[in-house]
Amino acid sequence: PVVAALKKRNKAERTGQQGFVFETGTSSDARSLADGIAAIDRLPEDTAAQVAEKEDRLAGLHESVAAERLRVTADAWCAAFVNRKVSGAPQITTDTIRRCRENLGALSADERVCIDELQQQYRFLHLHVAFPDVFRVPSEPNEIENELCGWAGGFDVVLGNPPWDKVEFQDQQFFAVTDPRIAALAGSRRKSAIDELIHSSPELHGAYLESVRRSEGDRLLMASSGRFPLCGQGKLNTFSVFAELMKDAIGGAGRVGVVLPTGIATDDSTKHFFASLIDRRALVSLYDFENRQRIFPGIDSRMRFCLFTISGYARLALVAEFVFFALDVSDLEDENRRFVLTPADFSLLNPNTRTCPIFRSKRDAEITKSIYRRVQVLIREGTDDGNPWGVTFRQGLFNMTTASSEFRSGSELESDGWLRHGNQFVRGEGERYLPLYEAKMVSYFDHRAADVIVSDTAMIRQGQQEYLTQSDHDDPTRSALPRHWVSEPVVQDQLPDSPPALLAMCDVTSATNWRTAVTSFVPYSAVGNNLPLLITQIDVRNQSRLLAATASFAFDYVARQKVGGVHMNFFIANQLPVPNPMQIAVIGRLVDSLVLELTFVSWDMRRYARAMGFAGPPFRWEVDRRSLARAELDALMFRLYGIVRDDVDYIMETFPIVKRKDEAEFGEYRTKRLILERYDAMAAAEAAGVEYQTALDPPPADPALCHPESSRPDWARVD
């Protein structure tokens, strides 16, 4: 009710207002302060007495009525966003701002105390107040150089390394110092423990609520005031807000040089800011560094940051220069690593967001651009035919924190009389609990990569991987075991169609991992938010073809040029190149057989196999054969992407961890050799005008490769 009344009152006070400007009194105040500073600058400073006189006059200027009115008006405007909207407290509205700029004496004592206290708490800084001689109030409209702020002028140079902090309150960080016991709890248990503090420790509970409110005040001022229209949205971070502030703080011929996380150019939350720089040709250079040599000792070695340079509106940059994955400043001198991009390149490579791709070299840039000229992105927004696979992304089915009340452990279910069949629990007539798959459980063409076990000593990542062995994979009755289960009706509420399989792509990743885009089928089940799903309207056969493309080295190579942080965000995946269904249909029969054999290796994927038209038992897990089958798929995809052999050879060398593991196990880079051999065989078949013949013997998906029907467990006899 208090807020509703304030909104009504403020709306009435805004009547007739075209836009908010610190006009009349404050604009003349700013001019008088600027004139006063200019006069002081002209005074001589040849003697100590002259310097002291300048100091006294400047102090007097800052303490003048004009300076105070200018400062308090701006403080009141900011304070309006963070002030408490409760009955009996002084409130700040448009009328308050108007009275500030006309006559500070018109403010009540409570209003002035409120504004001053909030200024001290939030430490508001106003550039046009602190530097009235730099940010000039224009006399004529055509003098306005910054349309958002309404000022002329600005700094010639702005340099900085602003804080890199999330603008969101995190319970664990607060309680790590004040009550580590609560910090160690997860999900709903931590929430319950916090609620209990109101009785057991009311002072700590009050401090917690005050910290939450302070954080929310920061977020509100950044996101809702309109002061940061480009970076004040999405998941806020102080580094991006500072970047926008710095951009607004330079004059037409000025430049900004700042150290920022590389996400300023690659994240979805900063895409509007970055696109605006590209549109007005303001980006001069971006030099990206990995922190592996601990340039910044206090941050994680995997953290990526950049030297970011932008120019004012009067100094256009026709092209922007880039270096990525530098380890030392000397790497910036390597001509093979430096490349330039034009505004047209950003539209080609990231048509939806026009964010920055990440290339290690000029050759990477040229190969990737050539791919994008041939192959369309997975989802091109704003076009009728921009989503040929009919894909929508979903961040899993269950948030691992907020939905934890729906989760049951295996021991809880067993104590209630449920029986485990594979990785499901059943009881009575058809009652079931389905496993909750997490990203750590899957890998390429492997929905049984690892079990999840609970670590009693881990404070943050309590669910740890325990990889399945070779003998585990050989057992078609063996399923990956999760740490949580969810009742089938709850899963059906989230995914009522009950598809035979779910196509998933791991969220947490990195361009420096052994692979970057990790996709796999998993059985119909519950899925956590760290394992996003590609929900499609196409049949299972086409989903298998989509998996073949997105699990390929060709696709992964491009993904490595796009992932700047540690997440495969939807906006990144949407803009990765994928051949359309008609292109893959040309080689569809062979792709279908290969994916079926690689995927259907256990009885828990029987519904997928039946949907693919295969009625036999699961295929045996034969490691060497699987390596050859995957190499054949990769070669097919390299050719479908139009990548020439020399570039295939080069691309495979950009996966150093894959190479290192191969050489340790086989004494050679076997993965690359197998792919190039299949690539050459396909090229030879094409040159001869004959159909390519698989190297697999028996051919893919041959029933002779299956386990015996007798391996079928009782729980797999009814689908």
C-alpha positions in Angstrom: 0.0 0.0 0.0 2.8 2.4 0.8 4.5 1.8 -2.6 1.2 2.0 -4.4 0.5 5.4 -2.9 4.0 6.6 -3.7 3.7 5.6 -7.3 0.4 7.5 -7.6 1.8 10.6 -6.0 5.0 10.5 -8.1 3.0 10.1 -11.3 1.0 13.2 -10.5 4.2 15.1 -9.8 5.7 14.1 -13.1 2.8 15.5 -15.1 4.0 17.5 -18.1 7.6 16.4 -17.7 9.2 15.4 -21.0 12.4 14.0 -19.5 14.3 14.4 -16.3 17.1 17.0 -16.5 18.9 18.8 -13.7 17.7 22.1 -15.1 17.2 25.7 -13.9 19.0 26.1 -10.6 21.4 23.2 -10.9 22.5 23.9 -14.5 23.4 27.5 -13.5 25.1 26.1 -10.4 27.2 23.8 -12.6 28.2 26.6 -14.9 29.1 28.9 -12.0 31.3 26.1 -10.5 32.9 25.4 -13.8 33.6 29.2 -14.3 35.0 29.4 -10.7 37.4 26.5 -11.3 38.5 28.0 -14.6 39.2 31.3 -12.8 41.2 29.5 -10.1 43.2 27.6 -12.8 44.2 31.0 -14.3 45.7 32.2 -11.0 49.5 32.1 -10.7 51.1 29.4 -8.5 54.7 30.5 -8.4 54.9 30.9 -4.6 53.7 28.9 -1.6 51.3 31.7 -0.8 49.8 31.7 -4.2 49.3 27.9 -4.0 47.7 28.3 -0.6 45.4 31.0 -2.0 44.3 28.7 -4.8 43.6 25.9 -2.3 41.5 28.1 -0.1 39.5 29.4 -3.0 38.9 25.9 -4.3 37.7 24.7 -0.8 35.4 27.7 -0.6 34.0 26.8 -4.1 33.3 23.2 -3.0 31.5 24.5 0.2 29.4 27.0 -1.7 25.6 27.0 -1.8 25.8 26.2 -5.5 28.0 23.2 -5.0 25.9 21.9 -2.1 22.7 22.3 -4.1 24.2 20.5 -7.1 25.4 17.6 -5.0 22.3 17.1 -2.8 20.0 17.2 -5.8 22.0 14.4 -7.5 22.2 12.5 -4.2 18.5 12.7 -3.7 17.8 11.3 -7.2 20.0 8.2 -6.5 18.6 7.9 -2.9 15.0 7.6 -4.3 15.9 4.2 -5.7 17.4 2.7 -2.5 15.3 4.5 0.2 13.0 2.4 2.4 9.4 2.5 1.2 7.7 2.1 4.6 5.1 3.9 6.5 6.4 6.8 8.6 9.8 7.1 6.8 10.6 10.2 4.7 10.1 9.5 1.0 11.9 10.9 -2.0 9.8 11.7 -5.1 10.0 14.0 -8.1 8.9 16.9 -5.9 11.8 16.2 -3.6 14.2 16.6 -6.4 12.5 19.7 -7.6 12.7 21.3 -4.2 16.4 20.3 -3.9 17.4 22.2 -7.0 15.3 25.2 -6.3 15.9 25.7 -2.6 17.5 23.3 -0.2 15.8 25.0 2.7 12.5 23.7 1.4 13.6 20.1 2.5 12.5 18.9 5.9 15.1 17.9 8.5 14.1 14.3 8.1 14.4 14.4 4.3 17.9 15.9 4.5 19.1 13.4 7.1 17.6 10.6 4.9 19.4 11.8 1.8 22.7 12.4 3.6 22.7 8.9 5.3 22.0 7.1 2.1 24.8 9.1 0.4 27.2 7.9 3.1 26.0 4.3 2.9 26.0 3.9 -0.8 28.7 6.5 -1.6 27.1 8.1 -4.6 29.5 9.8 -7.0 28.3 12.2 -9.7 30.8 13.0 -12.4 29.1 16.3 -13.3 29.2 17.3 -9.7 32.8 16.2 -8.9 34.2 17.6 -12.2 31.9 20.5 -13.3 34.7 21.9 -15.4 35.1 18.6 -17.3 31.4 17.7 -17.8 30.0 21.0 -19.1 26.3 21.9 -19.1 25.7 22.8 -22.8 24.4 26.2 -23.7 22.8 25.0 -26.9 21.3 21.5 -27.8 23.8 21.0 -30.5 26.6 21.1 -27.9 25.3 17.9 -26.2 28.0 15.2 -26.7 26.5 12.5 -24.4 22.8 12.2 -25.1 22.1 9.9 -22.1 23.7 12.2 -19.6 23.0 15.5 -21.3 26.5 16.9 -20.9 29.3 18.1 -23.2 33.0 17.5 -22.7 34.5 14.5 -20.8 37.9 13.2 -19.9 40.7 12.8 -22.5 41.8 9.5 -20.9 40.2 7.1 -18.5 42.3 4.2 -17.1 41.2 1.6 -14.6 40.9 -1.9 -13.2 37.4 -1.9 -11.6 36.1 -4.5 -9.2 34.8 -7.8 -10.8 31.9 -8.6 -8.5 28.5 -10.1 -9.0 25.7 -7.7 -8.0 23.7 -10.3 -6.1 23.6 -11.4 -2.6 25.2 -14.8 -1.9 24.2 -16.5 1.4 27.3 -18.7 1.5 29.7 -15.8 1.3 27.8 -14.0 4.1 27.7 -17.0 6.4 31.2 -18.2 5.6 32.4 -15.5 8.1 29.4 -15.1 10.4 28.3 -18.7 10.8 30.2 -21.4 8.7 27.8 -24.1 9.9 25.0 -22.4 7.8 27.4 -21.8 4.9 28.1 -25.5 4.7 24.4 -26.4 4.3 22.8 -26.8 0.8 19.5 -25.7 -0.7 16.4 -25.8 1.4 18.4 -26.9 4.6 20.3 -23.6 4.4 17.1 -21.6 3.9 15.5 -23.3 7.0 18.6 -22.6 9.1 18.5 -18.9 8.1 14.8 -18.7 9.0 15.6 -20.2 12.4 18.0 -17.4 13.2 15.1 -15.1 14.0 14.7 -17.0 17.2 18.2 -18.3 17.9 20.3 -15.3 16.9 18.1 -12.2 16.1 21.1 -9.9 15.7 22.7 -12.1 13.1 19.3 -12.5 11.3 18.9 -8.7 11.3 22.4 -8.2 9.9 21.7 -10.8 7.2 18.4 -9.0 6.2 20.3 -5.7 6.1 23.0 -7.1 3.9 20.4 -8.6 1.5 18.6 -5.3 1.3 21.9 -3.4 0.7 22.8 -5.7 -2.2 19.3 -5.4 -3.6 19.6 -1.6 -3.4 22.8 -1.7 -5.4 21.1 -3.9 -8.0 18.1 -1.7 -8.2 20.0 1.5 -8.8 22.1 -0.1 -11.5 19.3 -1.9 -13.2 16.2 0.3 -12.8 17.4 3.9 -12.8 18.1 4.1 -16.5 21.7 5.3 -15.8 23.1 2.1 -17.3 20.8 1.2 -20.1 23.3 -1.1 -21.8 24.9 -3.0 -18.9 22.2 -2.6 -16.2 20.4 -5.8 -17.2 20.6 -9.5 -16.9 23.1 -10.9 -14.4 24.7 -7.7 -13.2 28.4 -7.4 -12.6 30.3 -4.4 -11.4 32.9 -4.6 -14.1 30.4 -4.1 -16.9 28.6 -1.2 -15.2 32.0 0.4 -14.7 32.8 -0.1 -18.4 29.6 1.7 -19.4 30.4 4.5 -16.9 33.9 4.9 -18.3 32.5 5.0 -21.9 30.2 7.9 -20.9 33.1 9.7 -19.1 35.3 10.4 -22.2 35.1 13.3 -24.5 34.8 12.9 -28.3 38.5 12.5 -28.8 39.1 10.6 -25.6 40.0 7.0 -25.0 39.3 4.4 -22.3 41.9 1.8 -21.3 40.6 -0.7 -18.8 41.3 -4.2 -17.5 38.1 -6.3 -17.5 37.0 -9.9 -17.6 36.8 -11.0 -21.3 33.1 -11.5 -20.7 32.7 -7.8 -21.5 32.8 -8.9 -25.2 31.4 -12.4 -25.0 28.7 -12.5 -22.4 25.0 -12.3 -23.2 24.4 -9.7 -20.5 26.9 -7.3 -22.1 25.9 -7.9 -25.7 24.0 -4.6 -26.1 27.0 -2.7 -24.8 29.5 -4.5 -27.0 27.2 -4.2 -30.1 26.9 -0.4 -29.5 30.7 -0.1 -29.6 30.8 -2.1 -32.8 28.0 0.0 -34.4 29.7 3.3 -33.7 33.2 1.9 -34.4 34.4 2.7 -30.9 36.3 -0.6 -30.2 40.0 -0.1 -30.8 41.4 -3.3 -29.4 40.8 -6.3 -27.1 43.8 -8.2 -25.8 42.7 -11.3 -23.9 44.9 -13.1 -21.3 44.7 -16.4 -19.4 45.8 -16.1 -15.8 47.9 -19.3 -15.9 51.1 -17.4 -15.1 49.3 -15.6 -12.2 49.5 -12.1 -13.6 46.8 -11.5 -11.0 47.8 -13.8 -8.1 44.5 -13.3 -6.3 42.2 -14.8 -9.0 41.7 -18.3 -10.4 44.3 -19.4 -13.0 41.4 -20.2 -15.4 40.1 -16.6 -15.2 40.2 -14.7 -18.5 40.7 -11.0 -18.6 41.5 -8.5 -21.3 43.0 -5.1 -22.0 40.0 -3.2 -23.4 40.5 0.0 -25.4 37.6 2.1 -26.7 37.5 5.6 -28.3 35.2 8.6 -28.2 32.7 9.4 -30.9 35.2 11.7 -32.8 37.9 9.0 -33.2 36.4 6.2 -35.3 38.2 2.8 -35.3 37.6 1.3 -38.8 38.7 -2.2 -37.6 39.3 -3.6 -34.1 42.4 -5.5 -33.3 42.4 -8.7 -31.2 44.7 -11.1 -29.4 43.3 -14.0 -27.4 44.8 -16.5 -25.0 47.9 -14.5 -24.3 49.9 -15.6 -21.3 52.3 -12.7 -21.2 52.4 -9.1 -22.5 55.1 -10.2 -24.9 52.5 -12.5 -26.7 50.9 -9.3 -28.0 53.8 -8.9 -30.4 53.2 -12.2 -32.1 51.8 -11.3 -35.6 50.3 -14.8 -36.0 48.1 -14.2 -33.0 47.0 -10.7 -33.9 44.0 -10.3 -36.2 41.4 -7.7 -37.0 37.6 -7.9 -37.3 35.1 -5.6 -39.0 31.5 -4.9 -38.0 30.4 -7.2 -40.8 32.5 -10.0 -39.3 30.6 -9.8 -36.0 27.3 -10.0 -37.8 28.5 -13.1 -39.7 29.9 -14.9 -36.7 27.4 -14.0 -34.0 24.3 -12.8 -35.9 22.0 -12.8 -32.8 24.1 -11.0 -30.3 27.1 -9.6 -32.3 29.3 -10.5 -29.4 33.0 -11.3 -29.9 34.3 -14.7 -31.0 37.6 -15.8 -29.5 40.3 -16.8 -31.9 43.8 -18.0 -31.0 45.2 -17.1 -34.3 44.6 -15.5 -37.7 44.1 -19.0 -39.2 41.4 -19.8 -36.6 39.6 -16.6 -37.6 39.7 -17.4 -41.3 38.7 -21.0 -40.9 35.8 -20.1 -38.7 34.6 -17.3 -41.0 34.7 -19.7 -44.0 32.5 -22.2 -42.0 29.9 -19.6 -41.2 29.7 -18.6 -44.9 28.7 -22.2 -45.7 26.8 -23.4 -42.7 23.9 -21.6 -40.9 23.7 -21.2 -37.2 21.5 -23.5 -35.1 19.0 -20.7 -34.3 19.0 -17.4 -36.2 16.6 -15.1 -34.4 14.2 -12.9 -36.2 13.8 -15.0 -39.3 11.0 -17.4 -40.4 13.4 -20.2 -41.4 16.0 -19.6 -38.7 15.4 -22.7 -36.7 15.4 -25.7 -39.1 15.8 -28.2 -36.2 13.0 -26.8 -34.2 15.2 -26.5 -31.1 14.4 -24.7 -27.9 16.8 -24.8 -25.0 15.7 -25.6 -21.5 17.9 -25.2 -18.4 17.3 -28.8 -17.3 14.1 -29.7 -15.6 14.9 -29.1 -12.0 17.0 -26.4 -10.3 19.4 -28.2 -8.0 18.9 -25.7 -5.2 15.3 -24.4 -5.4 13.7 -27.7 -6.4 15.6 -29.8 -3.8 12.4 -30.4 -1.8 11.4 -32.8 -4.6 14.6 -34.9 -4.3 14.9 -38.1 -2.5 18.1 -40.1 -1.7 18.5 -43.8 -2.4 18.7 -44.6 1.3 15.5 -42.7 2.0 13.7 -44.6 -0.7 15.0 -47.9 0.4 13.9 -47.3 4.0 10.4 -46.5 2.6 10.2 -49.9 0.9 11.2 -48.9 -2.7 13.2 -51.3 -4.8 16.0 -50.2 -7.2 15.7 -51.5 -10.7 18.7 -50.3 -12.7 18.8 -46.6 -11.7 15.1 -46.3 -11.0 13.1 -47.1 -7.8 9.8 -48.8 -8.0 7.1 -49.8 -5.6 3.6 -51.2 -5.9 1.7 -51.0 -9.2 3.7 -48.8 -11.4 5.0 -46.2 -8.9 8.4 -45.0 -9.9 11.2 -42.6 -8.9 13.3 -41.5 -11.8 17.1 -40.7 -11.6 18.1 -37.1 -11.6 20.9 -36.8 -14.2 23.6 -34.2 -13.7 26.2 -33.1 -16.2 29.0 -34.9 -14.4 27.3 -38.3 -15.2 27.5 -38.0 -19.0 30.1 -37.7 -21.8 30.2 -38.0 -25.6 27.8 -40.9 -26.7 27.9 -42.0 -23.1 25.1 -41.6 -20.7 26.9 -43.8 -18.2 30.2 -41.9 -17.8 30.0 -41.7 -14.0 28.1 -42.3 -10.8 27.6 -39.4 -8.4 28.6 -40.0 -4.9 28.1 -37.6 -1.9 31.2 -36.3 -0.3 30.8 -35.6 3.4 33.9 -33.4 3.5 33.2 -31.2 0.5 31.7 -27.8 1.4 30.5 -26.7 -2.0 30.6 -29.5 -4.5 29.2 -32.3 -2.4 28.3 -34.4 -5.4 31.5 -36.0 -6.8 32.1 -38.1 -9.9 33.0 -41.8 -9.7 33.8 -42.9 -13.2 32.4 -46.2 -14.5 35.1 -48.8 -15.3 35.6 -50.7 -18.5 33.8 -53.7 -17.0 30.9 -51.5 -15.9 30.5 -50.3 -19.5 30.6 -53.9 -20.7 27.6 -54.7 -18.5 24.4 -53.8 -20.4 22.4 -53.9 -17.1 24.7 -51.3 -15.5 23.2 -47.8 -15.2 24.8 -44.6 -13.9 23.7 -43.9 -10.4 22.7 -40.4 -9.3 22.6 -38.9 -5.9 18.9 -37.8 -6.2 15.7 -39.3 -7.5 12.4 -37.5 -8.4 8.9 -39.1 -8.5 7.7 -39.8 -12.0 4.5 -37.7 -11.8 6.7 -34.7 -10.9 8.9 -35.3 -13.9 5.9 -35.7 -16.1 4.6 -32.3 -15.0 7.8 -30.8 -16.4 8.0 -33.0 -19.5 4.6 -34.5 -20.2 5.4 -36.0 -23.6 7.7 -38.7 -22.0 10.1 -38.8 -25.0 12.2 -42.0 -25.5 15.4 -40.0 -24.9 16.6 -36.5 -24.0 19.3 -34.6 -26.0 21.5 -32.8 -23.5 24.5 -30.4 -23.6 26.7 -29.9 -20.5 26.6 -26.4 -19.1 29.9 -26.0 -17.3 32.8 -26.1 -19.7 35.8 -24.1 -21.0 37.6 -23.4 -24.3 40.7 -25.0 -22.6 39.1 -28.3 -21.6 39.8 -31.5 -23.5 36.5 -30.9 -25.3 34.2 -27.9 -25.0 30.7 -28.8 -26.4 29.7 -32.0 -24.6 26.4 -33.5 -25.9 24.8 -36.8 -25.3 21.5 -38.6 -25.1 20.2 -39.6 -21.7 17.1 -41.8 -21.0 13.8 -40.1 -20.1 14.4 -39.0 -16.5 14.7 -36.0 -14.2 17.5 -33.7 -15.3 19.3 -31.0 -13.2 19.9 -27.4 -14.3 23.6 -28.1 -15.0 22.6 -30.3 -17.9 20.5 -28.1 -20.3 18.2 -29.9 -22.8 17.7 -29.3 -26.5 14.0 -29.8 -26.8 12.9 -30.4 -30.4 9.7 -31.2 -32.3 11.6 -33.5 -34.7 11.6 -37.3 -34.5 14.2 -39.4 -32.7 16.0 -40.2 -36.0 16.6 -36.5 -36.7 17.6 -35.9 -33.1 20.3 -38.6 -33.6 21.6 -36.6 -36.5 21.6 -33.4 -34.5 23.6 -35.2 -31.9 26.1 -36.4 -34.5 26.7 -32.9 -35.6 26.9 -31.3 -32.1 29.2 -34.1 -30.8 31.7 -33.7 -33.7 35.1 -32.1 -33.6 34.0 -29.7 -36.3 31.2 -28.3 -34.1 33.4 -28.3 -31.0 36.2 -26.4 -32.8 33.8 -23.5 -33.5 32.5 -23.7 -29.9 36.0 -23.2 -28.6 36.1 -19.9 -30.5 32.9 -18.7 -28.7 33.1 -19.8 -25.0 34.8 -17.0 -23.1 34.0 -18.2 -19.6 33.0 -21.5 -18.0 29.5 -22.0 -19.3 28.0 -23.1 -22.6 25.2 -20.5 -22.5 22.2 -20.8 -24.7 23.1 -17.6 -26.6 26.4 -19.2 -27.5 24.9 -22.6 -28.6 22.2 -20.9 -30.7 24.9 -19.2 -32.8 27.1 -22.3 -33.5 27.0 -23.6 -37.0 25.0 -26.8 -37.6 24.2 -28.3 -41.1 20.4 -28.3 -41.6 18.4 -31.6 -41.6 18.3 -31.7 -45.4 22.1 -31.5 -45.6 22.6 -34.3 -43.1 19.9 -36.4 -44.7 22.3 -37.1 -47.6 24.4 -39.2 -45.3 21.6 -39.9 -42.9 21.5 -43.7 -43.1 25.1 -44.2 -42.1 24.9 -41.5 -39.4 21.7 -43.2 -38.0 23.5 -46.5 -37.7 26.6 -45.1 -36.2 24.7 -43.1 -33.5 22.5 -46.0 -32.7 25.4 -48.3 -32.1 27.3 -45.8 -30.0 24.2 -44.9 -27.9 22.3 -48.1 -27.3 24.8 -49.9 -25.1 22.6 -50.6 -22.1 19.0 -51.7 -21.4 18.1 -48.3 -19.9 18.2 -46.8 -23.5 15.8 -49.5 -24.9 13.0 -47.0 -25.6 15.4 -44.9 -27.7 16.4 -48.0 -29.7 12.8 -49.0 -30.3 12.0 -45.5 -31.5 14.9 -45.9 -34.0 13.3 -49.0 -35.3 15.8 -51.4 -33.7 14.3 -54.4 -31.7 17.5 -56.2 -30.6 19.5 -56.1 -27.4 22.1 -53.4 -26.6 25.4 -53.3 -28.5 28.6 -54.4 -26.9 31.0 -51.7 -25.6 34.0 -52.4 -27.8 36.5 -49.6 -27.2 38.5 -49.9 -30.5 35.4 -50.2 -32.6 33.8 -47.2 -30.9 36.9 -45.1 -31.6 36.6 -46.0 -35.3 32.9 -45.4 -35.4 33.4 -41.9 -33.9 36.2 -41.2 -36.3 33.9 -42.1 -39.2 31.2 -39.7 -37.8 33.8 -36.9 -37.3 35.1 -37.3 -40.9 31.5 -37.2 -42.2 30.9 -34.0 -40.4 34.2 -32.3 -41.4 33.2 -32.9 -45.0 29.7 -31.7 -44.4 31.0 -28.5 -42.9 33.2 -28.1 -46.0 36.5 -28.1 -44.2 39.5 -29.0 -46.4 42.0 -31.7 -45.3 44.8 -29.3 -44.3 42.4 -27.5 -42.1 41.1 -30.8 -40.6 44.7 -31.6 -39.7 45.2 -28.2 -38.2 41.9 -28.3 -36.3 42.7 -31.6 -34.6 46.0 -30.0 -33.3 43.9 -27.4 -31.5 42.8 -30.2 -29.1 46.0 -30.6 -27.1 44.6 -32.6 -24.3 43.0 -35.2 -26.7 46.4 -35.5 -28.3 48.3 -35.8 -25.1 46.0 -38.6 -23.8 46.3 -40.5 -27.1 50.0 -40.3 -27.1 50.2 -41.5 -23.5 47.9 -44.5 -24.3 48.7 -45.4 -27.9 52.1 -43.7 -28.6 50.5 -41.6 -31.4 47.7 -39.1 -31.9 45.4 -42.0 -32.9 42.2 -39.9 -32.9 43.6 -37.6 -35.6 45.0 -40.5 -37.7 41.7 -42.4 -37.7 39.7 -39.3 -38.7 42.1 -38.3 -41.5 42.1 -41.9 -42.8 38.3 -41.9 -43.0 38.3 -38.4 -44.5 40.7 -39.5 -47.3 38.6 -42.6 -48.0 35.5 -40.5 -48.3 37.3 -38.1 -50.6 38.6 -41.0 -52.8 35.0 -42.4 -53.0 33.7 -39.1 -54.1 36.4 -38.6 -56.7 35.7 -42.1 -58.1 31.9 -41.4 -58.2 31.1 -44.3 -55.9 29.3 -44.6 -52.6 31.6 -44.5 -49.5 31.9 -47.9 -47.8 32.2 -48.0 -44.0 35.5 -49.3 -42.5 33.6 -51.0 -39.7 33.2 -54.8 -40.1 30.5 -55.9 -39.4 28.8 -52.7 -40.6 27.3 -50.3 -38.0 24.3 -51.5 -36.0 24.7 -55.1 -37.1 22.7 -57.4 -34.7 25.8 -59.6 -34.5 27.4 -56.9 -32.4 24.7 -57.1 -29.7 24.7 -58.7 -26.3 22.6 -61.9 -26.0 18.9 -61.4 -25.4 19.4 -63.4 -22.1 21.2 -60.3 -20.7 17.9 -58.5 -20.4 17.1 -58.0 -16.7 13.6 -58.4 -15.3 13.1 -54.6 -15.0 13.7 -54.2 -18.7 11.1 -56.7 -19.8 8.3 -54.1 -19.7 8.8 -50.7 -21.3 
